[in-house]
Amino acid sequence: MKEPHLRLVAPFKPFPPETGIHQRFGMDYWLDALEMLDASAQLSTGRRVYALTDRLTPLPIPALRYDTTETRLMLWLLQVCLAYLRSDEFDRDTVMLDVDQLVVKPLAPYLPDADLGVCVRHHVKGMPLLNGVQFWRVRGKDRLAQFYQKVLDVARAMPESEIRWGADGHALLRCLQPLEIDYQLRSGVRVAFIPATRIIEEWSSLRIEQANASGFRSPVIDFRGRHRKHHHRTAFELWRETQAVPV
């Protein structure tokens, strides 16, 4: 059954690898991950995932295309999200997802009563914000666009080491601090700070025997980190086999 009035999107465009993890896995992995994300969403929610991308990049899933100018991945991710938030296509509540994830449960029940929903993990000192799942409410369209412009401006001013990797999440973190659990105002945007474990479950091999919707606590299974990516395809196939309707 389709989730009413909800769009799922994932920003994606191939860039020359700037970090070891991108060099190690290569573009074939990322394109495969994009297809698995879309397939899992279709099976669990009845919705396709739309890639947010530029005007020319061919992709294996439906895409919403925008004019972009950034030439570095971290900055481009923020720019293409901003382009969507400003566009006519942002006409319904939206969940932004990371490419290397699976959607195993409907996401509509998790929509917060806020303009922006983000996932936080207060027990992690290094990066307490998981920016790979975000909830964007259409009623906050103008406020979200202004906020994301601010985040992009902050990211553009970051040092080279962060622009190479991490600037998208680090800039968002800086604009949202202090992180809390509950609803707060940040730069005029009503933000829901959601405990990350409610939305995202990091994949573990211990879950392989419970690879079905009831076996997962959270709606999104995360394969970020090189030690998880190797299991992405296997976990997807095992989970898909447990579902009643084939993809």
KEKOLKOL-707021 format. One record per residue (C-alpha): chain; x, y, z; residue number from 1. Coordinates in nm, 2 decimals. Layout:
BEGIN
{A; {X; Y; Z}; NUM},
...
END
This chain:
BEGIN
{A; {0.00; 0.00; 0.00}; 1},
{A; {0.13; 0.34; -0.09}; 2},
{A; {0.21; 0.59; 0.18}; 3},
{A; {-0.01; 0.89; 0.11}; 4},
{A; {0.14; 1.23; 0.03}; 5},
{A; {0.50; 1.12; 0.09}; 6},
{A; {0.80; 1.14; -0.14}; 7},
{A; {1.13; 0.95; -0.09}; 8},
{A; {1.44; 1.11; -0.24}; 9},
{A; {1.81; 1.03; -0.24}; 10},
{A; {2.07; 1.28; -0.37}; 11},
{A; {2.32; 1.11; -0.60}; 12},
{A; {2.57; 1.20; -0.87}; 13},
{A; {2.90; 1.02; -0.95}; 14},
{A; {3.21; 1.22; -0.86}; 15},
{A; {3.58; 1.14; -0.88}; 16},
{A; {3.67; 0.95; -0.56}; 17},
{A; {3.84; 1.17; -0.30}; 18},
{A; {3.84; 0.93; -0.01}; 19},
{A; {3.96; 0.57; 0.04}; 20},
{A; {3.61; 0.43; 0.08}; 21},
{A; {3.50; 0.56; -0.25}; 22},
{A; {3.82; 0.43; -0.42}; 23},
{A; {3.77; 0.09; -0.26}; 24},
{A; {3.41; 0.03; -0.36}; 25},
{A; {3.38; 0.21; -0.69}; 26},
{A; {3.08; 0.34; -0.88}; 27},
{A; {2.93; -0.01; -0.94}; 28},
{A; {2.86; -0.04; -0.57}; 29},
{A; {2.69; 0.30; -0.55}; 30},
{A; {2.47; 0.24; -0.85}; 31},
{A; {2.37; -0.10; -0.72}; 32},
{A; {2.30; 0.05; -0.38}; 33},
{A; {2.07; 0.31; -0.54}; 34},
{A; {1.87; 0.03; -0.71}; 35},
{A; {1.85; -0.17; -0.38}; 36},
{A; {1.72; 0.14; -0.20}; 37},
{A; {1.45; 0.20; -0.46}; 38},
{A; {1.35; -0.17; -0.46}; 39},
{A; {1.33; -0.19; -0.08}; 40},
{A; {1.12; 0.12; -0.07}; 41},
{A; {0.88; -0.01; -0.33}; 42},
{A; {0.84; -0.34; -0.14}; 43},
{A; {0.79; -0.18; 0.20}; 44},
{A; {0.61; 0.14; 0.12}; 45},
{A; {0.48; 0.11; -0.23}; 46},
{A; {0.68; 0.42; -0.32}; 47},
{A; {0.97; 0.47; -0.56}; 48},
{A; {1.28; 0.65; -0.45}; 49},
{A; {1.36; 0.95; -0.67}; 50},
{A; {1.72; 1.05; -0.71}; 51},
{A; {1.80; 1.42; -0.68}; 52},
{A; {2.06; 1.48; -0.94}; 53},
{A; {2.19; 1.71; -1.22}; 54},
{A; {2.05; 1.75; -1.57}; 55},
{A; {2.26; 1.49; -1.75}; 56},
{A; {2.36; 1.20; -1.52}; 57},
{A; {2.20; 0.87; -1.63}; 58},
{A; {2.07; 0.68; -1.34}; 59},
{A; {1.88; 0.34; -1.30}; 60},
{A; {1.59; 0.49; -1.09}; 61},
{A; {1.36; 0.78; -1.14}; 62},
{A; {1.52; 1.12; -1.10}; 63},
{A; {1.44; 1.48; -1.03}; 64},
{A; {1.69; 1.69; -1.21}; 65},
{A; {1.83; 2.04; -1.13}; 66},
{A; {2.09; 2.28; -1.24}; 67},
{A; {2.39; 2.25; -1.01}; 68},
{A; {2.74; 2.41; -1.01}; 69},
{A; {2.93; 2.26; -0.72}; 70},
{A; {3.22; 2.04; -0.83}; 71},
{A; {3.29; 1.87; -0.49}; 72},
{A; {3.06; 1.59; -0.36}; 73},
{A; {3.00; 1.73; -0.01}; 74},
{A; {2.90; 2.07; -0.13}; 75},
{A; {2.70; 1.93; -0.43}; 76},
{A; {2.49; 1.72; -0.19}; 77},
{A; {2.38; 2.03; -0.01}; 78},
{A; {2.32; 2.22; -0.33}; 79},
{A; {2.10; 1.96; -0.49}; 80},
{A; {1.90; 1.93; -0.17}; 81},
{A; {1.85; 2.31; -0.17}; 82},
{A; {1.75; 2.30; -0.53}; 83},
{A; {1.48; 2.04; -0.45}; 84},
{A; {1.35; 2.24; -0.15}; 85},
{A; {1.32; 2.55; -0.37}; 86},
{A; {1.15; 2.36; -0.66}; 87},
{A; {0.79; 2.31; -0.76}; 88},
{A; {0.85; 1.93; -0.71}; 89},
{A; {0.87; 1.99; -0.33}; 90},
{A; {0.50; 1.98; -0.31}; 91},
{A; {0.46; 1.71; -0.05}; 92},
{A; {0.62; 1.59; 0.27}; 93},
{A; {0.95; 1.43; 0.18}; 94},
{A; {1.20; 1.19; 0.34}; 95},
{A; {1.56; 1.23; 0.23}; 96},
{A; {1.76; 0.91; 0.24}; 97},
{A; {2.12; 0.81; 0.20}; 98},
{A; {2.21; 0.58; -0.09}; 99},
{A; {2.36; 0.29; 0.11}; 100},
{A; {2.04; 0.22; 0.31}; 101},
{A; {1.74; 0.00; 0.28}; 102},
{A; {1.38; 0.09; 0.37}; 103},
{A; {1.21; -0.20; 0.55}; 104},
{A; {0.91; -0.04; 0.70}; 105},
{A; {0.67; 0.24; 0.61}; 106},
{A; {0.81; 0.59; 0.69}; 107},
{A; {0.49; 0.80; 0.72}; 108},
{A; {0.43; 0.70; 1.08}; 109},
{A; {0.76; 0.86; 1.17}; 110},
{A; {0.69; 1.21; 1.02}; 111},
{A; {0.74; 1.46; 1.30}; 112},
{A; {0.53; 1.76; 1.37}; 113},
{A; {0.81; 2.00; 1.26}; 114},
{A; {0.96; 2.16; 0.95}; 115},
{A; {1.27; 1.94; 0.97}; 116},
{A; {1.33; 1.61; 1.14}; 117},
{A; {1.69; 1.49; 1.21}; 118},
{A; {1.83; 1.19; 1.38}; 119},
{A; {2.06; 1.24; 1.68}; 120},
{A; {2.27; 1.00; 1.89}; 121},
{A; {2.39; 1.18; 2.20}; 122},
{A; {2.62; 0.89; 2.31}; 123},
{A; {2.85; 0.95; 2.01}; 124},
{A; {3.11; 1.23; 2.07}; 125},
{A; {3.26; 1.25; 1.72}; 126},
{A; {2.95; 1.30; 1.50}; 127},
{A; {2.62; 1.29; 1.71}; 128},
{A; {2.41; 1.38; 1.41}; 129},
{A; {2.31; 1.12; 1.15}; 130},
{A; {2.22; 1.33; 0.84}; 131},
{A; {2.14; 1.03; 0.62}; 132},
{A; {1.77; 1.04; 0.70}; 133},
{A; {1.59; 1.37; 0.71}; 134},
{A; {1.22; 1.46; 0.72}; 135},
{A; {1.12; 1.77; 0.52}; 136},
{A; {0.76; 1.90; 0.57}; 137},
{A; {0.62; 2.09; 0.28}; 138},
{A; {0.45; 2.34; 0.51}; 139},
{A; {0.80; 2.47; 0.60}; 140},
{A; {0.91; 2.50; 0.24}; 141},
{A; {1.03; 2.86; 0.25}; 142},
{A; {1.19; 2.82; 0.59}; 143},
{A; {1.37; 2.50; 0.49}; 144},
{A; {1.51; 2.66; 0.18}; 145},
{A; {1.65; 2.96; 0.37}; 146},
{A; {1.79; 2.72; 0.63}; 147},
{A; {1.96; 2.50; 0.37}; 148},
{A; {2.11; 2.80; 0.20}; 149},
{A; {2.27; 2.89; 0.54}; 150},
{A; {2.40; 2.53; 0.57}; 151},
{A; {2.55; 2.54; 0.22}; 152},
{A; {2.72; 2.88; 0.30}; 153},
{A; {2.87; 2.73; 0.62}; 154},
{A; {2.99; 2.42; 0.43}; 155},
{A; {3.16; 2.63; 0.15}; 156},
{A; {3.37; 2.81; 0.42}; 157},
{A; {3.50; 2.49; 0.58}; 158},
{A; {3.86; 2.37; 0.55}; 159},
{A; {3.97; 2.15; 0.27}; 160},
{A; {3.98; 1.84; 0.48}; 161},
{A; {3.61; 1.87; 0.56}; 162},
{A; {3.51; 1.97; 0.20}; 163},
{A; {3.69; 1.65; 0.09}; 164},
{A; {3.47; 1.45; 0.33}; 165},
{A; {3.21; 1.54; 0.59}; 166},
{A; {3.13; 1.90; 0.52}; 167},
{A; {2.76; 1.83; 0.44}; 168},
{A; {2.70; 1.67; 0.78}; 169},
{A; {2.94; 1.90; 0.98}; 170},
{A; {2.77; 2.21; 0.84}; 171},
{A; {2.43; 2.08; 0.92}; 172},
{A; {2.55; 2.00; 1.27}; 173},
{A; {2.69; 2.34; 1.32}; 174},
{A; {2.36; 2.51; 1.22}; 175},
{A; {2.15; 2.28; 1.45}; 176},
{A; {2.36; 2.29; 1.77}; 177},
{A; {2.29; 2.24; 2.04}; 178},
{A; {2.13; 1.90; 1.97}; 179},
{A; {1.85; 1.80; 2.19}; 180},
{A; {1.57; 1.55; 2.21}; 181},
{A; {1.24; 1.71; 2.14}; 182},
{A; {1.13; 2.01; 1.93}; 183},
{A; {1.33; 2.33; 1.91}; 184},
{A; {1.36; 2.64; 1.69}; 185},
{A; {1.68; 2.68; 1.49}; 186},
{A; {1.72; 2.98; 1.26}; 187},
{A; {1.34; 3.01; 1.24}; 188},
{A; {1.30; 2.64; 1.15}; 189},
{A; {1.10; 2.41; 1.39}; 190},
{A; {1.33; 2.11; 1.42}; 191},
{A; {1.24; 1.77; 1.56}; 192},
{A; {1.55; 1.60; 1.72}; 193},
{A; {1.47; 1.23; 1.70}; 194},
{A; {1.66; 0.96; 1.87}; 195},
{A; {1.85; 0.79; 1.59}; 196},
{A; {1.77; 0.44; 1.69}; 197},
{A; {1.40; 0.51; 1.64}; 198},
{A; {1.46; 0.57; 1.27}; 199},
{A; {1.79; 0.41; 1.17}; 200},
{A; {1.93; 0.07; 1.26}; 201},
{A; {2.30; 0.00; 1.17}; 202},
{A; {2.31; -0.34; 1.00}; 203},
{A; {2.48; -0.62; 1.19}; 204},
{A; {2.54; -0.98; 1.09}; 205},
{A; {2.35; -1.07; 1.40}; 206},
{A; {2.04; -0.95; 1.22}; 207},
{A; {2.08; -1.18; 0.92}; 208},
{A; {1.86; -1.45; 1.07}; 209},
{A; {1.59; -1.19; 1.14}; 210},
{A; {1.60; -1.04; 0.79}; 211},
{A; {1.24; -0.95; 0.77}; 212},
{A; {1.03; -0.65; 0.86}; 213},
{A; {0.93; -0.78; 1.20}; 214},
{A; {1.29; -0.85; 1.29}; 215},
{A; {1.41; -0.49; 1.25}; 216},
{A; {1.33; -0.23; 1.51}; 217},
{A; {1.36; 0.07; 1.28}; 218},
{A; {1.23; 0.15; 0.93}; 219},
{A; {1.58; 0.22; 0.78}; 220},
{A; {1.87; -0.02; 0.78}; 221},
{A; {2.20; 0.15; 0.73}; 222},
{A; {2.51; 0.01; 0.56}; 223},
{A; {2.74; 0.32; 0.58}; 224},
{A; {3.09; 0.22; 0.69}; 225},
{A; {3.32; 0.00; 0.49}; 226},
{A; {3.27; -0.30; 0.72}; 227},
{A; {2.89; -0.30; 0.64}; 228},
{A; {2.90; -0.23; 0.27}; 229},
{A; {3.03; -0.58; 0.19}; 230},
{A; {2.71; -0.72; 0.33}; 231},
{A; {2.47; -0.48; 0.16}; 232},
{A; {2.36; -0.70; -0.13}; 233},
{A; {2.35; -1.02; 0.07}; 234},
{A; {2.13; -0.86; 0.34}; 235},
{A; {1.90; -0.71; 0.08}; 236},
{A; {1.85; -1.05; -0.10}; 237},
{A; {1.78; -1.23; 0.23}; 238},
{A; {1.54; -0.96; 0.34}; 239},
{A; {1.36; -0.96; 0.01}; 240},
{A; {1.31; -1.33; 0.02}; 241},
{A; {1.11; -1.29; 0.34}; 242},
{A; {0.86; -1.05; 0.18}; 243},
{A; {0.53; -1.17; 0.05}; 244},
{A; {0.54; -0.99; -0.28}; 245},
{A; {0.84; -1.02; -0.51}; 246},
{A; {1.01; -0.71; -0.64}; 247},
END
